[in-house]
Amino acid sequence: MEKTAYTPSQLGQALRQCRKASGRTQVQVGTAAGLLPKTVSGLETSPERSQIGNLFKLISALGMELVLRPKVDEDRQPPASEW
């Protein structure tokens, strides 16, 4: 499953979708990541308020990786609400 996020909200939605696709609850993923369920919830609902280290713990527990790459369409303008 590959997701693209341009805003914090989209990142949170992508994290939630990945977790649900794995069939696990916030408690289960939090335990695997060494995070409290409320931290997992925060990453899914307000990732801009979360610590980057916790983001990487959650990504790892979901069996995912963070990839940065140039945008495919350089003429595409980001959404007005982007960061």
NORQUIVEN-V143627 format. One record per backbone hydrogen bond with DSSP energy under -0.5 kcal/mol. NH is the residue of the N-H (numbers start at 1). CO is the residue of the C=O. E is the energy in kcal/mol with one decimal. If there is no record, write none. Layout:
BEGIN
NH|CO|E, NH|CO|E
END
This chain:
BEGIN
11|7|-2.1, 12|8|-2.5, 13|9|-2.3, 14|10|-2.3, 15|11|-2.4, 16|12|-2.3, 17|13|-2.7, 18|14|-2.4, 19|15|-2.3, 20|16|-2.9, 21|17|-2.5, 22|18|-1.3, 23|20|-1.4, 24|19|-1.7, 29|25|-2.4, 30|26|-2.5, 31|27|-2.5, 32|28|-2.0, 33|29|-2.0, 34|30|-1.3, 35|30|-3.3, 39|36|-0.9, 40|36|-1.8, 41|37|-2.6, 42|38|-2.1, 43|39|-2.2, 44|40|-1.8, 45|41|-2.0, 46|42|-3.0, 49|46|-2.1, 50|47|-1.6, 55|51|-1.7, 56|52|-2.1, 57|53|-1.9, 58|54|-2.4, 59|55|-2.7, 60|56|-2.3, 61|57|-2.4, 62|58|-1.8, 63|60|-1.7, 64|59|-2.6, 67|65|-0.5, 74|72|-0.8, 76|73|-1.4, 82|79|-2.0
END
